[in-house]
Amino acid sequence: MTNFVVYEPATARIADIYDYSFRRWGPATADTYIDGLFEQFETIAGRRDDWRSTHSDYGWNGYFRRYRSHMIFWRENGDGRVGIVTVLHGRMDLPARLQDDIRFLEEDTP
């Protein structure tokens, strides 16, 4: 069993990141960037770095870290795994986009 799960909002964002990177810089760069994201997920889930709590402006209790141009947001699951909630570009309206992705996640969870 892997020590993290990637939720649907994050999966959709990662696909968008890949598509953009592929079109802009080609397949090798796109693959490298996405591989780097997943290495970050492993680092987060392995608790190999300090976890930074989200700021109160985000209106959500979770954690975040930067990876190059993107911010990774996650939470702890009851099963001991880390849930990767979303991955957002640093130039986005982070609080608004995070709320959109959390709302989607909550609506999709029975």
Residue pairs with C-beta under 8 A, 6 or more apart in sequence:
1 81
2 45
2 81
3 42
3 45
3 46
3 80
3 81
3 82
4 41
4 42
4 44
4 45
4 74
4 81
4 82
4 83
4 84
5 77
5 81
5 82
5 83
5 84
6 14
6 41
6 84
7 83
7 84
7 85
7 86
7 105
8 104
8 105
8 108
9 85
9 86
9 100
9 101
9 102
9 104
9 105
10 84
10 85
10 86
10 87
10 101
13 86
13 87
13 88
13 101
14 34
14 37
14 87
17 33
17 34
17 37
17 70
17 87
17 89
18 30
18 33
18 34
21 29
21 30
21 33
21 34
22 30
33 68
36 67
36 68
37 67
37 70
37 72
37 87
40 65
40 67
40 72
41 72
41 82
41 84
43 49
44 51
44 63
44 65
44 72
44 74
44 82
44 84
45 81
45 82
49 65
51 63
51 65
52 63
52 64
52 65
53 61
53 62
53 63
54 60
54 61
54 62
54 63
54 64
54 73
54 98
57 95
58 94
58 95
58 98
58 99
59 95
59 99
60 73
60 98
60 99
60 102
61 75
62 73
62 74
62 75
62 85
63 73
63 74
63 75
64 71
64 72
64 73
64 74
65 71
65 72
66 72
66 90
67 87
69 89
69 90
69 91
70 87
70 88
70 89
70 90
71 87
71 88
71 89
71 90
71 94
72 84
72 86
72 87
73 84
73 85
73 86
73 87
73 88
73 98
73 101
74 82
74 83
74 84
74 85
75 82
75 83
75 85
76 82
76 83
77 83
85 98
85 101
85 102
85 105
86 97
86 98
86 101
86 102
88 94
88 97
88 98
88 101
